[in-house]
Amino acid sequence: MRSPTGPFRHQAPLDAPRPTRILPILTRLWRYLRPYRTPLLVALLAVLATTVASLAAPLYLKTAVNAMASGPGAVNLSALLSAVLTMAALYLASTGLTWIQVRALITVTQGTLHRLRTDLFSHLQRLPIPYLDRTPHGDLMSRLTNDVATLETTLSQTLTQLASNILLLVGSLAMMLALSPLLTLLTALIIPLAVLTTRTLARMSREAFRNQQHLLGTLNAMVEETAGGLRELKAFGRERRFLEDFTTTNERFTATAYRAMVVSSILPPIMNALNGLSFPIIALAGGYLALEGHLSVGVVAAFLTYARQFSRPINEISNQFTLIQSALAGAERIFQLLDVEEERDIPEARPLTTTSGHLTIEHLTFGYDPARPVLRDITLDAPSGSLIAIVGPTGAGKTTLVNLLMRFYDPQEGRILLDGKDTRTITRASLRSHMGMVLQDTHLFTDTIRENIRYGRPDATDEEVEEAARIAEAHHFIQHLPQGYDTLLTDRGSSLSEGQRQLLTIARAVLTDPAVLILDEATSSVDTRTERHLQKALRTLMKGRTSFVIAHRLSTVREADLILVIREGRIVEQGTHEELMRRKGLYWQFHQHHQDEAELPTPGAGGGSSS
């Protein structure tokens, strides 16, 4: 376990590995396979026909051997030729049936995995924000990619092979009983030992593979975080510490993977040894019975072929054992994610069709951990079209308030009203459609600049997109890019400056034309000159809208209708800029110490809460 001061201390595992029964996993997998039961049936029928051909061939081998064993010069050529040609036809038919089986199985596998990936991605988009906040993103990615890929490999390689091996095992046993019950009894002596060995190793291997998949998700989470924060990592010289953490987890993963592979690889050689020992015993006993006249040489030859066919499925099942156990562990992790409860509205929630933007907060208390409130007894009234500025030291709870307004979280106490309606009685999707938000941490998608601006309103015309960019003061720099609005952005827009990325997110908010606007330190990443251009654009944007502005710079909040000063989760002061300056309280201290562009003093902020 990592030290609590390590760089990844905030990443708790998504689900600790725990034993799970196999039957529920297989039952849920069948729900995905069921729509493709027709091609699956075709594949299984092809497997059945191939198995019948494999079981019939040794009977003609018996005929051929007996035709040659009639004595010197007494070979039955017609019987021999008929048997050989029939065997050749059976093997050719088996080849064609195998091709049909493979084609049908491709349809089943790809269709099943397509539905599973779609369900996973759709479910991921409906997961509640609190769950995503506490879950390592790399682990989620591992479930969507690695675990699905493992399942795909198993379905494509072992589904029909397992059916074929079971049929061949049962069919060979039946044919052996028909030829010689005594020799069959000698062959069956290995079955109890094989079953006991397989069950024991299956239990050990499944647990090892479950732990392996879990640690792989942790490794992916580390890689994802490191790649996203590489600049900060280098700037603070934390490469060695991150490498130590990664090495520790990687060593645990390697040890677990080693154990899983060792345990699963023990079975094939054990089964080969058991079969290798039984075969000469059967041959010796068969030869004795042939000499005594109890069996013909052809029957002994056919029985030895069936004995080999009987042992081959056992060997192949043991070889597929590793894939099966890994797939079960992957399927378990996939279904664990699908079982996470989605973000749901209460039954009485109704869509919001229109709003004036009048927001009221009544005695709101909230904590990410209910035992440690981040906000305490917050009350305020924001009339339609008003500008509310929220200031306070880092960790005071400003951004938490934004999360509550957007209903990413719901308060433990109190309520938020929009036009007199409790926002919990409004569907989240319709509520958010009337709200625009620009965050300090910008997020641009892998697409063109035009589509990134259009993101919040897909039906917007190109002219409306460009007009929104002009209002946000982004049009000028976009025109100077090689492809203009058709410039493709990748890696969250890393080719643009921080300020340019922020301008695009502001243009996105402009285009959505929301009734309520939330700016969470939206201009903190741009220089003073750019900010002056933005102030004009933001004034135009905020006109006629209820606006909440979280900012450190006084220039952003001076014109607010109401300024809230939050400290340690409570509103300690509120009023206009002039009123707060006359009171000479915390806001006045802020102004005195930081005339234009600085933060509130943080000593005593405490609370340990996030902003």
Buried (B, 14 or more C-beta within 10 A) or exposed (E): EBEEEBBBEEBEBBBEBEEBEEEEBEEBBEEBBEEBEEBBEBBBBBBBBBBBBBBBBBBBBBBBBBBBBEEEEEEBEEBBEBBBEBBEEBEEBBEEBBEBBEEBBEBBBBBBBEBBBEEBEEBBEEBBEBBBEEBBBBBBBBBBEBBBEBBBBBBBBBBBBBBBBBBBBBBBBEBBBEBBEEBBEBBBEBBEEBEEBBEEBBEBBBBBBBBBBBBBBBBBBBEBBBEEBEEEBEEEEBEEBBEBBBEBBBEBBEEBBEBBBEBBBBBBEBBBEBBEEBBEBBBEBBBEBBEEEEBBBBBBBBBBBBBBBBBBBBBBBBBBBBBBBBBBBBBBBBBBBBEBEEBEBEEEBEEBEEBEBBBBBBEBBBBBEEEEBBBBBBEBEBBBBBBBBBBBBBBBBBBBBBBBBBBBBBBEBBBBBBBEBBBBBBBBEBBBBBBBBBBBEBEBEEBBBBBBBBBBBEEBEEEBBBBBBBBBBBBEBBEEBEEBBEBEBEEBBEEBBBBBBBBBBBBBBBBBBBBBBBBBBBBBBBEEEBBEBBBEBBEEBBEEBBBBBBBBBBBBBBBBBBBBBBBBBBBBBBBBBEEBBEEEBBBBEBBEEBEEEEBBEEEEBEBEBBB
